[in-house]
Amino acid sequence: MSSTVISSGGSNSNSIHQGKLLVHIAENGHSYELECNENTPVEALMRHMEPVSEINFNDQLLLSLGLRLEPHRPLSAYKLPSNDGGGEVFIFNKARLQANSPPPQPEQIDIVEIPDPQLPVASNDHHPLDDDLDPALKALPSYERQFRHHYQRGHAIYSRTLLKYETCERLWREQKVQARAVDVACRNFDQYYRGIIQNYTEFMKQFTSQHRAYSDLLANFDKELEKLRAIKLHPSLQTSTRKCLLDLVKEDNLRKVADTCSTSQRQFENKVSQFKQMFLEVTHKVEELFASRDSLPIKNLDPVIEEHLRYINEQKSIMQSLSKDVSTVKKLVDDCVSCKLSSSLRPHDAVSALGPMYDVHDKNHLPKMQACNRPISKLLDSCKDKKHEMSIFLHNYVKKIVYFTYVIKDVKMQFPVFREAMVRQDELFADLKLVRGIGPAYRASLAEVVRRKASMKLYMGMAGQLAEKLATKREIEIRRREEFLKSNSSYMPRDLLASMGLYDNPSLCDVNISPFDTNLLDIDLSDLERYAPEHLAGLPSKHVSLYGSKELAVEDIEKYDSEQHLEACDLAEIAGTSKTEVENTKLKADLASAIAVICSLCPAAEYETLDDDKLDSLLKNSAQKTAEALHLKDEYAKHLQSVINAKHTQCESYVKRIKELEQRISDQYDASCISNSLDAKLGDHTSQAGKSREGVDENMMDSSGINQQMDSSMLETQVQVCNKSGNDKSTGQLGMSLTNSSTAESTPKALNVLPCDAVAESNLDSKVGGNLVLELQNALAEKSNQLSDAENSLEAAMNEVSLNCAHLENCLHEARAETQIHLCAAESRASEYSTLRASSVKMHGLFERLRSCVYASGGVTGFADSLRVLAQSMANSTNASEDDNITEFRKYIGVLADKVGFLSRHREELLGKCPKLEAANEQLRKELEEKKQLVKTLYMKHQIEKQANKEKISFRRFEVHELAAFVLNSSGHYEAINRNSSNYYLSSESVALFTEHLPSRPSFIVGHIVHIERQTVKSSPNSPRPEYSVADQIDNPTSETVMDHLALNSGSNLNPYGLPVGCEYFVVTIAMLPDTAIRSSSMDS
């Protein structure tokens, strides 16, 4: 891995993030570490890597984290270089990704071969002890040379082994880089593939919705026509040519349109089916491509390489031993030379000790180092094979990705065509959609008529109410003005007040509304179902949902109600109109508005489909709303029952109290009649009446606790009975009246009863008694009327409660029916899920059995046998009720078992042929090596001849970059050999260049022409002579052409070469040639 710095050419601000970037070449796994900043453009990176990677700029494809790097964007757009130093960029060669590109060749691994050192020769390395007469001393230098040779040979073996080991590590790193390159390419392709999958899903959802709606439209076309034919128009709308709704359209034209739409629908469906089949095939192949990534031919070599490190360590220990032995023998030799041997160690003892050491070197250490080198060599060969296999896999895999990218692009280009076809379908079916919308539009129109009539009535009522309010305010204002004039006219003159304008009165407000909606049909809400039944609203089919539209309609109606809430509150007090009538009119308008809104939404809602998520949410919301409706119904029923019970309890308590009062009045009347005290004063009777009244008031106050929830419309009555008017007839009438009012509601007012004395009747005025009795009868009659009104109110309340209960029961039935529908759908889905789960469990079991076969021991033969047994077992256990997928899977397993068995047998045959093929391959390899050597020899010969032919000397016309030969003439100048013209002389600079390192001037000079300068000999000796320096010649942009100059640039006079005046000559500057053989061209060249 090399490290390089890339300059971005931008600002050097400290805020720019600097970092390291790893760049990997995907095709060979080579890595480079670059120093760059976030402002570095991608183009600069590509330009820098072009000579390094040997990939042309236009052929480079850069990927990082699955994203493609665009040349015109900076690295910061891709968050590179990263702060943690983990930013990686992979470069792919687009030229190698074409379909016809050849597979990569095995990478040439150049390992420097370190030769073994030559055997030492005593004559080349003479030692003083070689001439010693003692054989033992004479043998010591020989041992030293041998030991040093052993060390050098071991060092060569160790260096070769270490270099091979490092190469193995490098190849393993490159394999991992290539594996990451595969992942990056897959990630980039996966992003693009997911995008096209999303587009396909959205398109199929739109197509399915459209196809389902239009198929339903075509299937029910005849029914729709019959429905329109069955609905007669309102009598006032009928004409001679228009009797029913079908007469609003042309039936023949519609049938032709329906036929056209049906044909177009079938054709479009076929096209989409073909497209779907093609897309599914592409999807299947892409999934297979993703699955094939699991077969990535990479094996973790870290443990293997770590294990082989022990051979390097063993060689290191041997090298230490050899080095130590070389030091030992050298010390012995040095001691012998300097005569420093101890008395205990003699030369013979040293020689005898060095013999076994030599044997250890020759028979143990060096062979062991050779043995350690062989496993490393085998590991290197294995790493080379693995690296080549990984390169082949990467090449083929990325080529497949590129191929499928082009295929998916073609598929993507078809989406706009199909969407345009869907728009065309919408245009074709526009007329058929109108057929389904006629019925809802007719019903909505009639509902709008009813709504407008009710709205007009409410509008007129509000106008009258406004006039009454203004009239009341005018009267109040007039009275206030009159009071002001009355209180101040006595102090102020009348004319003065008139001058102030204080005698004016407010004008009358005349609310006048011009007639409108006079042409509305004379229909009511009850006529709506007669002329436009509910089925005209276009109920959805079984696969179409209308719930969303219903919810929308409810929201619209609620919005309409909320907008008119204040107006509705004011309608309750319209003069001349009862509250019930106003509410009924308002409800008619609201109901008609709701019907119109629902009818307008039904045609559009018929084409709305529900997916699984919406269906689940709809089921949940429906169940929740049903539960809430049931709960509210139960709560309201309990409330009504409690109100009825409370009313019933109050009525019973009133009946009981009235009976008690009747009994007490009767007892008091009897007691007063039996009294014989004729002298009693009227005060005594009054006190008795007060006591009686006090008792009655007390009893009635006791009953007032029960009467707290009674209707406030009941009148309060106080009855006073004179003691002189109490006769049997009046007592009977009183008892009858009180009995008849036993169910009436009363307020907690005291009923004062004054008993009469029959004995004092003659002393009282009969007329007064008769008036009192008449007054009592009137009070009782009024109480009876109030009781009747209360009974009528209670009966109306009971009727309203019954209507509400019936409405709630209907809502409950509808909710239960809707819940039952959703329950059936949920049960159907649950059944489908159970079936799918059972099938999935079976498939899982089959896959487990297949997995056990795949991972079974025994190699390829064992796998083939186990797979054949599995196929036979699955074929014997076939069940007729199984899913089609399971049956197809069993079939595939059988086919796979047959093919694996065939491949196993074929493999055995190939293994038998392998030795012969290896022998033939070895023979071919030898012949190939010989051919290569021959080709290399011929190529070198050709290169030499080519170089010789290229570097020919020119003898006719001189031009820059050609070769020229100059010979030394008699004047001491070098003159060029030229057949066509003469006077070509070598410049003084070139002469100095060629002769400065030579002892004498050569007889000829040959070189490359770099500059030619034309001069002319002048006759005037006083003419200025410009000097042309070498720098001027170099800076001249036309140095490749012969320049015209009028003066000389060298020499001490005007004619250095002895030429006549006016003669032209040329000064040539040449460069030295490399040390190569030059063959002079023939004279004809």
C-alpha positions, 0 to 999 in steps of 0.5 A: 500500500502506497501513500500519496498527497493530492492537492485540491487547489482550493483554500488552505483554511484551517477549517477544511477537513484533512484526512486519509482516503483508501483507494482500492482497485477492484479487479486486482485488489491493490490498495493506495492510501491518499492524503486529501481534503474534503474539497478535493474534486472526484475528478482530481482523484480519478486523474491521479489514479489513472496512471497508477491503476492503468485504467483510463479516465473514462473507464473508471467507475468509483463506488463508496458505501454503495454510492457512485461518485460523480466526477464534478462533485467534491469528496465532501458530498460523500462524507469523504474523507471520514474522521475515523479514517474508514473512508474507502473508494473502490475503482472498477474498470468499465471496459472489463465489465462489458459482455464480451470482455475476456476473463482476467489472466492470472496475476504475475507475481514477481518474486526476486530469486535470491541465488545460493552463494558459490562454494568458497575456494581457498585460492580466492580467499587466502588465509595465513594459516593455509600455509601452516605445516600443522594440519589442524591449524591448516583446517581452521580457515577451511572450516571458517569458510565453510561455516560462513558459506553455510550462513550465507546459504541459510540467509538466502533460503531465509530471505526467499522464504520471508519474501514468499510469506509476505507475498502470501499476506499481500495476496490475502489482503487483496482477496479481502479487498476484492470481497469488499468490492463485491459487497459494495457493488451489490449494495449499489445495485441493491439500492437501484433494484429496490427503487425499481421494485417500489416503482413496480409495486406502485404501478401494479397497485394503481393498475389493480385498482383501475382494472378492478374498477373497470372490470366491475363497470363492464360486468354491471353495465347491463344492470346499470342500464336496466336500473336507469330504465326502471327509474321513471322521471318525475311527471313534471320532468317527463317529455315525449322523448324522455320518460326514464333516466336511460333516455338521458343518454344514447344507449347505442353509443354507450354500448359501442363504447362499452365494446371498445372499452372491453377490447381495450381492457383485454389488450391492456391486461394482456400487455400488463400480464406479459410485462409482469411475467417478464419482471418476475423473471428478472426479479427471480434472476436478480434474487439468484444473483444475490443468493450466488454471493454466498458462494464467494470463493473466499476462505479465512486464511488468517489462521493458515498464514499464522500457522505457517509463521512458525516456519519463519520462526524456526528459520530465524532460530537456525540462522541464529545458531549458524551465526553463533557458529561462524562467530565461534570458528572465527574467534578460534582462527583469530586466536590461532593467528595471534597465538592466544590459545589457552594451554587447555585448548589445543588446535586439534581439540578445536578441529575435532569440536568443529567437525560435529558442528559442520555435520549439524549444519550440513545434515540438519540445519540447512535441510531443515531450512529447505524443508521450512521453505517448501510449505511456504511455497505451497502456501504461495501457490495456494494463495495465487490460485485463490486470488485468481479464483476470486478475480474470476468470480469478481469479474463474472459477478460484476458483469452480471450486475451490469447486465441486470442494470441494463435490463432493469433500465429497460424495464424502467423505461416501460413504466411511463408507457404503461402509465400513459396507457392507464391515462388512455384507459381513463379517457376511454371509460369516462363515458361509462363512468357517467352511466353509473353517476346518473342515478346518484346525480338524479337522487342528489338533485331531488334531495337538493330540491327538498333541501332548498324548500326547507331552507327557504321556509327557514329563511322566511321565518328568520326574516319574520323573526328579524322584523318582529325584533326590530318592531319591538326595539322600535316600540321601546325606543318610541316609549323612551322618547315619549317619556323624555318629552313628557319629563322635559316639555314643561321646562323647554318650549315646544318649538325649541325642542322641535328645532332640536329634532327631538320630536322625530320617531324611528321609521317602520322596518319593512322586511321585504324578500323577493320571491325565489325558488318558485320553480322548484318541484313540488316534492317532499322528503317522502317523495324522494324514495318514490322517485329516486330509491336509495339503490340509485346512490350506487352501493359499492360491490363486495370488493369496493369500499365506501366507508371512507366516503361515508366518513367524509360525508359525515364530516361534511354534514357535521361541518354544515351543522356547525356552520348553521348552529347559531342560526338554528338556535334563533329559529326556535322562537319564530313567531307564528311557528311552533318549536317542533315545526321549526325543528322538523324543517331544520331536520328535513334540510339536514337530511336532504343535504346529507343525502345529496352529499352521499350521492355525490360521493358514491360514484367516486368512492366506488373506485376506492379500494382497500389494502390490508392495512386499511382493512385492518384499521377499518375493522378495528374502527368499526368494532370500536364504533359498534361498541361505543354505539351499543354502550351509548344505546344501553346508557340512553335506555337506562336513562329513559327507564330511570326518567320513566320510573321517576315520573311514575313514582311522582305520579303515585305520590301525587295520587296518594297525596290528593287522596289524603287531601280529599279525605282530610277536607271531607273530615273537616267538612263533616266536623264543621257541619256537626258543630251546633255552635251557632254563636261562633264567630267568623274568626273562629272559622278563620282560625280553623281554616288557618289550621286546616290550611297550615296542615294542607301546606305542610302535607303539600310541602312534604310532597314537594321533595318528590316534585323537584323534577316536574314540568315547570309549565304546571300552574300554581293554584291556591283554593280558598273555601268559605265556611258558608259555601260548603254544601254537599254538592260543592263537597262532591264537586271538590272531591270529584275534581281532586280525584280527576287531577290525581295524576297531575303535577303540582307546585309546593303552594299551600291549598287553603280550604275554609270549611262551612258551617251548615247551621250558619248558612242562613246568616251568610249571604248566599251570593257570596257562597255561590261565588266561592263555590264557582271559584273553586270549580274554576280552579279545579277545572284549570287544574284538570286542564293542566293535568291533561296537558301534563299527560299529553306531554308525558305521552309525547315524551314516551313516543319520542323515547320509543322513536329513539329506541327504534332508531337505536335498535336500527343502528344496532342492527346495522352495526351488527350486520357490518360487524358480521361482514367484517367478522366473516372477512377476518375469519376468511383471512384467518383461514387463509393464514392457517392454510399458509402457515400449514404449508409454510411448516411443511415447506420448512420441514422439507427445507430442513431435510434438504439442509441435512442432506447438504451438510451431510458428511461423505463429500460429493458422493454422500451428498448425491446419495442422501439427495437421491434418498430424500427425493425417493422419500418425498416421492413416496409420501406424496399427498393429493391434498398438498399445496401446489408449491409443495408438489412443485418443490418435490418435483424440483428436488427429484430433478435436482437429485437426478442432476446431482447424480449425473454430475457425481458420475461425471465427476468420477469420470473426470477424476479418472481422466485427470492424470492423463490430462495433467500429463498432457498439460505438463507436456504442453506446458514444456512446449509452451515454455520453449515457444515462449523462449523462442518468441522472446529471442525473436522479439529481442532480435526484432527490437534491435533491428527496429532500433537500428532502422529507426536511427539512420543518418540523413545525407540529403535534407536536414531537419530537427530530430534527425541524425547527422554526421559531421567530419573534420575538414582541413580548416579544423571545422566539422562539416556535415555530410550532405549530398544536396547542399553543403555549408552545414557546420557544427556549432561551437557549443556542440563541438565543446560538448562532444570534445570536452572529455576527450584527449583529442578531437575525433575525426567525425561526430554523429548526433541528433539535430536539435537546432539549425540556424541559417547565416549569410556572409556580409561584406561590411566590416562595421555592421553590427553583429547581434549575439544569439544566446542559447537561451534565445534559441530555446525560447524561440517558439519556431525552433523546429524550423530553419530561421533566417538571420543576417549575422553570425553567432560564433567566431571572432570575424564575419567569415569564420568558415572562409566562404565568399560574400553573400554565401549562405551557410548553416550552423547546426546544434546537435545532441549526443546519442545513447550508446547504441549501434548506429548503422549508416543508411545507404546513399540512396536513402 
